[in-house]
């Protein structure tokens, strides 16, 4: 079946480049739905979605946007219209993958369009600022792909053609090869931080599979948590097991390694039954190249690799984090059960290990218990989060929820 690619760009100033990209997609057997998001000029090649339709989707007119006299504000409103149309056209089955082309303006708009699409829909942005720190992590769709538009700021040239031809192959190939999520069996969303720091998934995964569930484990290093939260908010999970909250404490501590401001809210807002534990809430992970925040400068720093370095929180900071976490969870609309493992919350939080801090952990658990008691269901466990006893408690809670009709029972594999 022929796959159709939505091509987004300013067809007044970048018509040659967009026309070349479209030509490469069609030469490989793909079809194209072209969306013009320019404001001042007219499209120099035929398009399927005009700039006037894009503006109208945002409740605007092109004349009104020009009258604003502010390029940034005008293009931001066009972004609203482009994202709305992208969402609607995909819901109507009009295209199978998205690709957008631009500099900073076009990339800004493309980020909104990519976020408008579900996880699993191929989405590519060919950008002069691909990989740049200008792009905030919370602007990126969880599965968006960036391709650097090398030498492509103005006009076609051999470098530009190389980038665009690769992009054409990438988006069409992805649309042809993708296996969209089927959700044939109830899906459990779980978070973890690798398998050496947090090991519970090794015990839980086979037991949950045996019960008839699919399990998706998300790596809590920023983008993983972002994808997890969006799927939880959309109601894709039968149950959430959010046992690694490091992205939340990272955001509270000023780290760039976060999943944005909405961490620990998706399941609560959608009413999805959730179990939560404070896995790895004792350490702050920073980007390897990020300058150390002033309040952490005098603390020992562990450089995990060139991408990540870590410092420890003080007991006072940990108590404040417990209260902040409790406030997020207390607003949940659905069943919420918090497990507090008093024996440790990550593998290096054991006697003799570098992050073992009994005073800090005791203060965290006391503060969390005080803030949560009477607001959500709560269990303090006399074990480490990586112990079998933790997994036994989680499975017992799941079985009780299934028996009560709170979580759907699993299904045998097809």
Secondary structure by P-SEA (a helix, b strand, c coil): cbbbbbccccccccaaaaaaaaaaaaaaccccbbbbccccccccccccccaaaaaaaacccaaaaaacccaaaaaaaaaaaaaaaaaaaaaaccccbbbbbbcaaaaaaaaaaaaacccccbbbbbccccccccccccccccbbbbbbbccccccccaaaaaaaaaaaaaaaaaaacccccccccbbbbbbbcccccccaaaaaaaaaaaabbbbbbbccccaaaaaaaaaaaaccccccccccaaaaaaaaacccccccccccccccccccccccccccccccccccccccccccccccccccccccccccccaaaaaaaaaaaaaaaaacccbbbbbbcccccccccccccccccaaaaaaaaaaaaaacccccbbbbbccccccaaaaaaaaaaaaaaaaaccbbbbbccc
